[in-house]
Amino acid sequence: MHRFLLALLVALLPAASVFAQDWAKARLEKSPRHHEEVKIKQGERDVQSFVVFPEVKDKATAVLVIHEIFGLTDWVRSVADQLAEAGYIAIAPDLLSDMGGKGHSTADFSDRNSVMKAIRDLPPDQITADLNAVAKYVAALPACNGKLVVCGFCWGGGQSFRYATNNKDIKAAFVFYGTGPNEENEIARITCPVYGFYGENDNRVNATIPKSEELMKKAEKKYEPVTYTGAGHGFMRAGEDPAGSEPNHEANKKARDDAWKRWKELLKKV
C-alpha cells in the first residue's frame, strides 16, 4: 500500500507543479496593491479575471495580460501585480472560465495536460469575444485613462499578436515568445506597434520571426522583435523561478530582467 501511495504522489507531482508556483504566490501575498477577482459577462459565460490597481494619483493605462498555455496561474497573476507596481492597471482573464463546467477555472482542471488540451481546443472566435469583453470592461473603469495595450506569453504571446488584428483600439501589443499571423489580410488589420520578446534557444518560435517581419514590413506596420542571448522559451517565468535549474537559467534570469526594462520603457511611450 505504501509503495502504491508513493507511486501515486510521484505521478501527481508534475501536474501539481504548474499550479503550485509558491514563489509567485508568496510575492502576491506580500503585495501592497489592491487585487480583485471579477466576473465579466460574455454571452452565456462569465470570464473570471484578476485585476490589480497601481498606487498612483492619476488615471492609468490598462494592460490586458493573456496567460500561457498553462492557464491563469499564480505567476501570471504575479506579472499583473508587477505591471501595477510599474504604474498600470493590469487585468488577466482566465480563458478557461466555465469551460470545465459553470463556475470552473484553470485551477479546477485535474492536471497540466488537461489544461493544455482545453486551451488548445478553445475556439478562436470565443477567445476574441472574451478578450473584447475584458478590454471593454477595463477601459471603462474610472481609474483607467482609456488607453489599452495587450501582452501575452507562450500561447498567449501568439494570441496577443492575433488580438492586435482584431482590436483597432489597442495602443500596443507585446508578444513574448509567440508566433504571428500568417495571412496578409490579418496583418493588414493591425493598427498598433507590435513588440516581440524572444529567447535565442527557441527555434520553434524564432523560425517564424522572418515571416512576421516580411508581412509586417509589406503592410507598413511597426514590428520590433528582440532576441535575448542564451534564453529559452518561457524565460519570463523561468528566469523568475528561484528553483530554476536548467542549463540556461542564468541566461533566462538576465533575459527576464532585460525584457522587463525594455517593456517598461516602451509602456511609458504609450
Phi and psi in degrees as GROMACS dihedral restraints (atoms count N, CA, C in turn):
[ dihedral_restraints ]
;  ai    aj    ak    al  type     phi  dphi    fc
    3     4     5     6     1   -61.9    20    10
    4     5     6     7     1   -40.0    20    10
    6     7     8     9     1   -63.8    20    10
    7     8     9    10     1   -39.4    20    10
    9    10    11    12     1   -63.7    20    10
   10    11    12    13     1   -44.8    20    10
   12    13    14    15     1   -64.4    20    10
   13    14    15    16     1   -39.9    20    10
   15    16    17    18     1   -62.8    20    10
   16    17    18    19     1   -44.0    20    10
   18    19    20    21     1   -62.9    20    10
   19    20    21    22     1   -37.4    20    10
   21    22    23    24     1   -66.7    20    10
   22    23    24    25     1   -43.2    20    10
   24    25    26    27     1   -62.7    20    10
   25    26    27    28     1   -42.8    20    10
   27    28    29    30     1   -61.8    20    10
   28    29    30    31     1   -40.5    20    10
   30    31    32    33     1   -66.1    20    10
   31    32    33    34     1   -30.4    20    10
   33    34    35    36     1   -84.9    20    10
   34    35    36    37     1   -17.0    20    10
   36    37    38    39     1   -57.3    20    10
   37    38    39    40     1   -49.2    20    10
   39    40    41    42     1   -61.0    20    10
   40    41    42    43     1   -36.5    20    10
   42    43    44    45     1   -67.9    20    10
   43    44    45    46     1   -39.4    20    10
   45    46    47    48     1   -72.5    20    10
   46    47    48    49     1   -30.5    20    10
   48    49    50    51     1   -62.1    20    10
   49    50    51    52     1   -33.3    20    10
   51    52    53    54     1   -67.8    20    10
   52    53    54    55     1   -25.9    20    10
   54    55    56    57     1   -94.4    20    10
   55    56    57    58     1   -25.9    20    10
   57    58    59    60     1   -63.7    20    10
   58    59    60    61     1   -73.1    20    10
   60    61    62    63     1    42.4    20    10
   61    62    63    64     1    54.3    20    10
   63    64    65    66     1   -58.5    20    10
   64    65    66    67     1   -33.5    20    10
   66    67    68    69     1   -64.7    20    10
   67    68    69    70     1   -37.7    20    10
   69    70    71    72     1   -73.1    20    10
   70    71    72    73     1   -40.1    20    10
   72    73    74    75     1   -62.5    20    10
   73    74    75    76     1   -40.9    20    10
   75    76    77    78     1   -63.3    20    10
   76    77    78    79     1   -38.9    20    10
   78    79    80    81     1   -63.4    20    10
   79    80    81    82     1   -42.1    20    10
   81    82    83    84     1   -62.3    20    10
   82    83    84    85     1   -41.2    20    10
   84    85    86    87     1   -67.1    20    10
   85    86    87    88     1   -24.1    20    10
   87    88    89    90     1   -89.5    20    10
   88    89    90    91     1    -9.3    20    10
   90    91    92    93     1   -66.3    20    10
   91    92    93    94     1   135.5    20    10
   93    94    95    96     1   -85.6    20    10
   94    95    96    97     1    -3.9    20    10
   96    97    98    99     1   -82.8    20    10
   97    98    99   100     1   159.6    20    10
   99   100   101   102     1   -81.8    20    10
  100   101   102   103     1   121.1    20    10
  102   103   104   105     1  -109.3    20    10
  103   104   105   106     1   143.6    20    10
  105   106   107   108     1  -137.0    20    10
  106   107   108   109     1   144.2    20    10
  108   109   110   111     1  -106.2    20    10
  109   110   111   112     1   119.2    20    10
  111   112   113   114     1  -124.4    20    10
  112   113   114   115     1   156.0    20    10
  114   115   116   117     1  -113.8    20    10
  115   116   117   118     1   123.4    20    10
  117   118   119   120     1  -111.8    20    10
  118   119   120   121     1   123.2    20    10
  120   121   122   123     1   -70.4    20    10
  121   122   123   124     1   130.2    20    10
  123   124   125   126     1  -141.9    20    10
  124   125   126   127     1   100.2    20    10
  126   127   128   129     1    64.1    20    10
  127   128   129   130     1  -126.4    20    10
  129   130   131   132     1   -94.1    20    10
  130   131   132   133     1     4.1    20    10
  132   133   134   135     1  -110.5    20    10
  133   134   135   136     1   156.5    20    10
  135   136   137   138     1  -109.9    20    10
  136   137   138   139     1   119.9    20    10
  138   139   140   141     1   -88.5    20    10
  139   140   141   142     1   106.7    20    10
  141   142   143   144     1   -72.0    20    10
  142   143   144   145     1   131.5    20    10
  144   145   146   147     1  -138.2    20    10
  145   146   147   148     1   148.3    20    10
  147   148   149   150     1  -106.5    20    10
  148   149   150   151     1   122.7    20    10
  150   151   152   153     1  -118.8    20    10
  151   152   153   154     1   136.5    20    10
  153   154   155   156     1  -128.2    20    10
  154   155   156   157     1   133.5    20    10
  156   157   158   159     1  -105.9    20    10
  157   158   159   160     1   139.6    20    10
  159   160   161   162     1   -78.4    20    10
  160   161   162   163     1   160.6    20    10
  162   163   164   165     1   -96.8    20    10
  163   164   165   166     1    84.3    20    10
  165   166   167   168     1  -134.6    20    10
  166   167   168   169     1   161.6    20    10
  168   169   170   171     1   -89.7    20    10
  169   170   171   172     1   -21.6    20    10
  171   172   173   174     1  -111.0    20    10
  172   173   174   175     1   168.4    20    10
  174   175   176   177     1   -64.3    20    10
  175   176   177   178     1   148.5    20    10
  177   178   179   180     1  -121.6    20    10
  178   179   180   181     1   155.4    20    10
  180   181   182   183     1   -69.8    20    10
  181   182   183   184     1   146.6    20    10
  183   184   185   186     1  -102.7    20    10
  184   185   186   187     1   143.4    20    10
  186   187   188   189     1  -119.2    20    10
  187   188   189   190     1   120.8    20    10
  189   190   191   192     1   -90.5    20    10
  190   191   192   193     1   117.2    20    10
  192   193   194   195     1  -103.3    20    10
  193   194   195   196     1   119.1    20    10
  195   196   197   198     1  -101.6    20    10
  196   197   198   199     1   122.9    20    10
  198   199   200   201     1   -71.0    20    10
  199   200   201   202     1   168.8    20    10
  201   202   203   204     1   -70.3    20    10
  202   203   204   205     1  -178.8    20    10
  204   205   206   207     1   -69.6    20    10
  205   206   207   208     1    -8.4    20    10
  207   208   209   210     1   -87.9    20    10
  208   209   210   211     1     2.6    20    10
  210   211   212   213     1    84.9    20    10
  211   212   213   214     1  -167.2    20    10
  213   214   215   216     1   -82.5    20    10
  214   215   216   217     1    94.5    20    10
  216   217   218   219     1  -100.5    20    10
  217   218   219   220     1   174.1    20    10
  219   220   221   222     1   -61.7    20    10
  220   221   222   223     1   -33.3    20    10
  222   223   224   225     1   -65.1    20    10
  223   224   225   226     1   -41.7    20    10
  225   226   227   228     1   -62.8    20    10
  226   227   228   229     1   -41.5    20    10
  228   229   230   231     1   -60.9    20    10
  229   230   231   232     1   -38.4    20    10
  231   232   233   234     1   -65.3    20    10
  232   233   234   235     1   -37.6    20    10
  234   235   236   237     1   -60.3    20    10
  235   236   237   238     1   -43.5    20    10
  237   238   239   240     1   -59.9    20    10
  238   239   240   241     1   -41.4    20    10
  240   241   242   243     1   -65.3    20    10
  241   242   243   244     1   -39.0    20    10
  243   244   245   246     1   -68.3    20    10
  244   245   246   247     1   -32.6    20    10
  246   247   248   249     1   -67.0    20    10
  247   248   249   250     1   -40.5    20    10
  249   250   251   252     1   -65.4    20    10
  250   251   252   253     1   -36.6    20    10
  252   253   254   255     1   -59.6    20    10
  253   254   255   256     1   -32.7    20    10
  255   256   257   258     1   -82.9    20    10
  256   257   258   259     1    -3.5    20    10
  258   259   260   261     1   110.0    20    10
  259   260   261   262     1    15.5    20    10
  261   262   263   264     1  -120.9    20    10
  262   263   264   265     1   149.6    20    10
  264   265   266   267     1   -77.6    20    10
  265   266   267   268     1   127.7    20    10
  267   268   269   270     1  -120.0    20    10
  268   269   270   271     1   136.5    20    10
  270   271   272   273     1  -132.3    20    10
  271   272   273   274     1   127.1    20    10
  273   274   275   276     1  -120.7    20    10
  274   275   276   277     1   103.6    20    10
  276   277   278   279     1   -78.8    20    10
  277   278   279   280     1   148.6    20    10
  279   280   281   282     1   -94.5    20    10
  280   281   282   283     1   103.2    20    10
  282   283   284   285     1   -74.6    20    10
  283   284   285   286     1    -0.5    20    10
  285   286   287   288     1   -98.0    20    10
  286   287   288   289     1    10.2    20    10
  288   289   290   291     1   -56.1    20    10
  289   290   291   292     1   127.2    20    10
  291   292   293   294     1    65.6    20    10
  292   293   294   295     1     7.3    20    10
  294   295   296   297     1   -81.4    20    10
  295   296   297   298     1   -17.8    20    10
  297   298   299   300     1  -105.6    20    10
  298   299   300   301     1     9.4    20    10
  300   301   302   303     1   133.2    20    10
  301   302   303   304     1   156.9    20    10
  303   304   305   306     1   -55.7    20    10
  304   305   306   307     1   127.0    20    10
  306   307   308   309     1    86.1    20    10
  307   308   309   310     1    -4.0    20    10
  309   310   311   312     1   -75.5    20    10
  310   311   312   313     1   158.7    20    10
  312   313   314   315     1  -144.0    20    10
  313   314   315   316     1  -176.7    20    10
  315   316   317   318     1   -51.0    20    10
  316   317   318   319     1   -45.5    20    10
  318   319   320   321     1   -65.3    20    10
  319   320   321   322     1   -15.7    20    10
  321   322   323   324     1   -85.9    20    10
  322   323   324   325     1    -8.4    20    10
  324   325   326   327     1   -77.4    20    10
  325   326   327   328     1   148.2    20    10
  327   328   329   330     1   -73.5    20    10
  328   329   330   331     1   -29.6    20    10
  330   331   332   333     1  -157.9    20    10
  331   332   333   334     1   170.7    20    10
  333   334   335   336     1   -57.9    20    10
  334   335   336   337     1   -44.3    20    10
  336   337   338   339     1   -64.0    20    10
  337   338   339   340     1   -37.6    20    10
  339   340   341   342     1   -68.8    20    10
  340   341   342   343     1   -34.1    20    10
  342   343   344   345     1   -63.9    20    10
  343   344   345   346     1   -48.5    20    10
  345   346   347   348     1   -62.3    20    10
  346   347   348   349     1   -41.8    20    10
  348   349   350   351     1   -64.4    20    10
  349   350   351   352     1   -43.7    20    10
  351   352   353   354     1   -62.1    20    10
  352   353   354   355     1   -39.2    20    10
  354   355   356   357     1   -69.4    20    10
  355   356   357   358     1   -41.4    20    10
  357   358   359   360     1   -62.4    20    10
  358   359   360   361     1   -29.0    20    10
  360   361   362   363     1   -87.5    20    10
  361   362   363   364     1    -1.5    20    10
  363   364   365   366     1   -64.0    20    10
  364   365   366   367     1   132.0    20    10
  366   367   368   369     1   -67.8    20    10
  367   368   369   370     1   131.5    20    10
  369   370   371   372     1   -53.8    20    10
  370   371   372   373     1   -40.9    20    10
  372   373   374   375     1   -64.6    20    10
  373   374   375   376     1   -34.3    20    10
  375   376   377   378     1   -68.4    20    10
  376   377   378   379     1   -41.3    20    10
  378   379   380   381     1   -58.4    20    10
  379   380   381   382     1   -47.8    20    10
  381   382   383   384     1   -61.6    20    10
  382   383   384   385     1   -43.7    20    10
  384   385   386   387     1   -63.9    20    10
  385   386   387   388     1   -40.8    20    10
  387   388   389   390     1   -62.0    20    10
  388   389   390   391     1   -46.9    20    10
  390   391   392   393     1   -65.1    20    10
  391   392   393   394     1   -37.8    20    10
  393   394   395   396     1   -63.2    20    10
  394   395   396   397     1   -41.5    20    10
  396   397   398   399     1   -64.0    20    10
  397   398   399   400     1   -42.3    20    10
  399   400   401   402     1   -68.2    20    10
  400   401   402   403     1   -42.0    20    10
  402   403   404   405     1   -60.7    20    10
  403   404   405   406     1   -43.9    20    10
  405   406   407   408     1   -63.4    20    10
  406   407   408   409     1   -41.1    20    10
  408   409   410   411     1   -62.8    20    10
  409   410   411   412     1   -51.7    20    10
  411   412   413   414     1   -71.2    20    10
  412   413   414   415     1   -35.3    20    10
  414   415   416   417     1   -66.8    20    10
  415   416   417   418     1   -25.1    20    10
  417   418   419   420     1   -89.6    20    10
  418   419   420   421     1    -4.0    20    10
  420   421   422   423     1   -63.4    20    10
  421   422   423   424     1   140.3    20    10
  423   424   425   426     1   -56.8    20    10
  424   425   426   427     1   -29.3    20    10
  426   427   428   429     1   -80.9    20    10
  427   428   429   430     1    -7.1    20    10
  429   430   431   432     1   -94.4    20    10
  430   431   432   433     1   142.8    20    10
  432   433   434   435     1   -86.0    20    10
  433   434   435   436     1     4.8    20    10
  435   436   437   438     1    94.0    20    10
  436   437   438   439     1   -11.2    20    10
  438   439   440   441     1   -87.9    20    10
  439   440   441   442     1   140.2    20    10
  441   442   443   444     1  -136.8    20    10
  442   443   444   445     1   133.9    20    10
  444   445   446   447     1  -124.1    20    10
  445   446   447   448     1   165.0    20    10
  447   448   449   450     1  -127.6    20    10
  448   449   450   451     1   145.8    20    10
  450   451   452   453     1  -140.6    20    10
  451   452   453   454     1   161.0    20    10
  453   454   455   456     1  -162.3    20    10
  454   455   456   457     1   158.8    20    10
  456   457   458   459     1  -126.4    20    10
  457   458   459   460     1   134.3    20    10
  459   460   461   462     1    59.9    20    10
  460   461   462   463     1  -121.2    20    10
  462   463   464   465     1   -53.2    20    10
  463   464   465   466     1   -42.1    20    10
  465   466   467   468     1   -66.8    20    10
  466   467   468   469     1   -25.5    20    10
  468   469   470   471     1   -64.8    20    10
  469   470   471   472     1   -45.4    20    10
  471   472   473   474     1   -62.7    20    10
  472   473   474   475     1   -38.5    20    10
  474   475   476   477     1   -67.9    20    10
  475   476   477   478     1   -33.3    20    10
  477   478   479   480     1   -67.4    20    10
  478   479   480   481     1   -37.7    20    10
  480   481   482   483     1   -65.4    20    10
  481   482   483   484     1   -44.0    20    10
  483   484   485   486     1   -65.3    20    10
  484   485   486   487     1   -38.4    20    10
  486   487   488   489     1   -66.2    20    10
  487   488   489   490     1   -29.4    20    10
  489   490   491   492     1   -61.0    20    10
  490   491   492   493     1   -24.4    20    10
  492   493   494   495     1   -82.8    20    10
  493   494   495   496     1   -11.2    20    10
  495   496   497   498     1  -116.5    20    10
  496   497   498   499     1    -3.7    20    10
  498   499   500   501     1  -138.1    20    10
  499   500   501   502     1   105.9    20    10
  501   502   503   504     1   -74.5    20    10
  502   503   504   505     1    -8.4    20    10
  504   505   506   507     1   -91.6    20    10
  505   506   507   508     1   -13.6    20    10
  507   508   509   510     1   -72.3    20    10
  508   509   510   511     1   145.4    20    10
  510   511   512   513     1   -92.4    20    10
  511   512   513   514     1   -18.6    20    10
  513   514   515   516     1  -167.1    20    10
  514   515   516   517     1   152.4    20    10
  516   517   518   519     1  -124.0    20    10
  517   518   519   520     1   130.6    20    10
  519   520   521   522     1  -114.4    20    10
  520   521   522   523     1   110.5    20    10
  522   523   524   525     1  -104.3    20    10
  523   524   525   526     1   110.2    20    10
  525   526   527   528     1   -99.2    20    10
  526   527   528   529     1   110.1    20    10
  528   529   530   531     1    41.4    20    10
  529   530   531   532     1    53.3    20    10
  531   532   533   534     1  -126.4    20    10
  532   533   534   535     1   155.3    20    10
  534   535   536   537     1   -88.0    20    10
  535   536   537   538     1   155.7    20    10
  537   538   539   540     1   -98.9    20    10
  538   539   540   541     1   166.6    20    10
  540   541   542   543     1   -62.0    20    10
  541   542   543   544     1   151.4    20    10
  543   544   545   546     1  -103.6    20    10
  544   545   546   547     1    -6.1    20    10
  546   547   548   549     1  -105.8    20    10
  547   548   549   550     1   136.7    20    10
  549   550   551   552     1   -61.3    20    10
  550   551   552   553     1   -38.4    20    10
  552   553   554   555     1   -66.8    20    10
  553   554   555   556     1   -27.2    20    10
  555   556   557   558     1   -73.6    20    10
  556   557   558   559     1   -48.1    20    10
  558   559   560   561     1   -59.0    20    10
  559   560   561   562     1   -35.6    20    10
  561   562   563   564     1   -62.5    20    10
  562   563   564   565     1   -21.9    20    10
  564   565   566   567     1   -83.0    20    10
  565   566   567   568     1    -9.9    20    10
  567   568   569   570     1   -71.3    20    10
  568   569   570   571     1   132.2    20    10
  570   571   572   573     1  -119.0    20    10
  571   572   573   574     1     3.2    20    10
  573   574   575   576     1  -126.8    20    10
  574   575   576   577     1   162.1    20    10
  576   577   578   579     1   -68.9    20    10
  577   578   579   580     1   147.3    20    10
  579   580   581   582     1  -119.0    20    10
  580   581   582   583     1   126.8    20    10
  582   583   584   585     1  -115.2    20    10
  583   584   585   586     1   126.4    20    10
  585   586   587   588     1  -105.7    20    10
  586   587   588   589     1   144.4    20    10
  588   589   590   591     1  -129.0    20    10
  589   590   591   592     1   116.0    20    10
  591   592   593   594     1  -133.9    20    10
  592   593   594   595     1   148.2    20    10
  594   595   596   597     1   -91.6    20    10
  595   596   597   598     1   139.8    20    10
  597   598   599   600     1   -59.0    20    10
  598   599   600   601     1   -38.9    20    10
  600   601   602   603     1   -92.9    20    10
  601   602   603   604     1    55.4    20    10
  603   604   605   606     1  -146.6    20    10
  604   605   606   607     1    58.9    20    10
  606   607   608   609     1   -63.8    20    10
  607   608   609   610     1   -27.6    20    10
  609   610   611   612     1   -54.0    20    10
  610   611   612   613     1   -44.3    20    10
  612   613   614   615     1   -84.6    20    10
  613   614   615   616     1   -44.8    20    10
  615   616   617   618     1   -62.5    20    10
  616   617   618   619     1   -26.4    20    10
  618   619   620   621     1   -64.0    20    10
  619   620   621   622     1   -17.1    20    10
  621   622   623   624     1   -92.1    20    10
  622   623   624   625     1   -10.5    20    10
  624   625   626   627     1   -62.1    20    10
  625   626   627   628     1   -45.9    20    10
  627   628   629   630     1   -56.4    20    10
  628   629   630   631     1   -38.4    20    10
  630   631   632   633     1   -65.2    20    10
  631   632   633   634     1   -42.5    20    10
  633   634   635   636     1   -63.2    20    10
  634   635   636   637     1   -40.9    20    10
  636   637   638   639     1   -61.6    20    10
  637   638   639   640     1   -43.7    20    10
  639   640   641   642     1   -61.8    20    10
  640   641   642   643     1   -48.6    20    10
  642   643   644   645     1   -67.1    20    10
  643   644   645   646     1   -41.9    20    10
  645   646   647   648     1   -67.4    20    10
  646   647   648   649     1   -39.5    20    10
  648   649   650   651     1   -65.4    20    10
  649   650   651   652     1   -42.5    20    10
  651   652   653   654     1   -62.2    20    10
  652   653   654   655     1   -36.6    20    10
  654   655   656   657     1   -86.4    20    10
  655   656   657   658     1     1.5    20    10
  657   658   659   660     1    60.2    20    10
  658   659   660   661     1    43.3    20    10
  660   661   662   663     1  -107.8    20    10
  661   662   663   664     1   153.7    20    10
  663   664   665   666     1   -87.4    20    10
  664   665   666   667     1   120.9    20    10
  666   667   668   669     1  -137.8    20    10
  667   668   669   670     1   119.0    20    10
  669   670   671   672     1  -124.6    20    10
  670   671   672   673     1    93.7    20    10
  672   673   674   675     1   -87.5    20    10
  673   674   675   676     1   140.3    20    10
  675   676   677   678     1  -127.0    20    10
  676   677   678   679     1   132.7    20    10
  678   679   680   681     1  -109.4    20    10
  679   680   681   682     1   130.6    20    10
  681   682   683   684     1   -98.6    20    10
  682   683   684   685     1   123.1    20    10
  684   685   686   687     1   -56.5    20    10
  685   686   687   688     1   127.2    20    10
  687   688   689   690     1    76.9    20    10
  688   689   690   691     1    -7.0    20    10
  690   691   692   693     1   -81.2    20    10
  691   692   693   694     1   152.8    20    10
  693   694   695   696     1  -107.1    20    10
  694   695   696   697     1  -177.5    20    10
  696   697   698   699     1   -63.3    20    10
  697   698   699   700     1   139.7    20    10
  699   700   701   702     1    77.7    20    10
  700   701   702   703     1    23.4    20    10
  702   703   704   705     1   -65.7    20    10
  703   704   705   706     1   -22.4    20    10
  705   706   707   708     1   -65.6    20    10
  706   707   708   709     1   -38.2    20    10
  708   709   710   711     1   -83.1    20    10
  709   710   711   712     1   -48.6    20    10
  711   712   713   714     1   -62.1    20    10
  712   713   714   715     1   -35.0    20    10
  714   715   716   717     1   -72.9    20    10
  715   716   717   718     1   -16.0    20    10
  717   718   719   720     1   -96.8    20    10
  718   719   720   721     1   -21.5    20    10
  720   721   722   723     1   -71.2    20    10
  721   722   723   724     1   115.7    20    10
  723   724   725   726     1   -66.1    20    10
  724   725   726   727     1   -17.0    20    10
  726   727   728   729     1   -93.5    20    10
  727   728   729   730     1     6.3    20    10
  729   730   731   732     1   -57.5    20    10
  730   731   732   733     1   129.9    20    10
  732   733   734   735     1  -130.5    20    10
  733   734   735   736     1     3.1    20    10
  735   736   737   738     1   -67.2    20    10
  736   737   738   739     1   159.2    20    10
  738   739   740   741     1   -53.9    20    10
  739   740   741   742     1   -32.4    20    10
  741   742   743   744     1  -102.7    20    10
  742   743   744   745     1    29.2    20    10
  744   745   746   747     1   -61.2    20    10
  745   746   747   748     1   -44.4    20    10
  747   748   749   750     1   -63.9    20    10
  748   749   750   751     1   -38.3    20    10
  750   751   752   753     1   -65.5    20    10
  751   752   753   754     1   -38.2    20    10
  753   754   755   756     1   -63.9    20    10
  754   755   756   757     1   -41.3    20    10
  756   757   758   759     1   -61.8    20    10
  757   758   759   760     1   -45.2    20    10
  759   760   761   762     1   -65.8    20    10
  760   761   762   763     1   -42.1    20    10
  762   763   764   765     1   -62.4    20    10
  763   764   765   766     1   -42.1    20    10
  765   766   767   768     1   -60.1    20    10
  766   767   768   769     1   -46.2    20    10
  768   769   770   771     1   -65.9    20    10
  769   770   771   772     1   -43.9    20    10
  771   772   773   774     1   -66.2    20    10
  772   773   774   775     1   -38.3    20    10
  774   775   776   777     1   -66.6    20    10
  775   776   777   778     1   -41.4    20    10
  777   778   779   780     1   -61.4    20    10
  778   779   780   781     1   -42.7    20    10
  780   781   782   783     1   -60.5    20    10
  781   782   783   784     1   -47.9    20    10
  783   784   785   786     1   -62.3    20    10
  784   785   786   787     1   -44.0    20    10
  786   787   788   789     1   -59.7    20    10
  787   788   789   790     1   -47.1    20    10
  789   790   791   792     1   -63.7    20    10
  790   791   792   793     1   -37.7    20    10
  792   793   794   795     1   -65.1    20    10
  793   794   795   796     1   -39.4    20    10
  795   796   797   798     1   -70.1    20    10
  796   797   798   799     1   -38.7    20    10
  798   799   800   801     1   -61.9    20    10
  799   800   801   802     1   -35.7    20    10
  801   802   803   804     1   -63.3    20    10
  802   803   804   805     1   -23.7    20    10
  804   805   806   807     1   -87.8    20    10
  805   806   807   808     1    -6.7    20    10
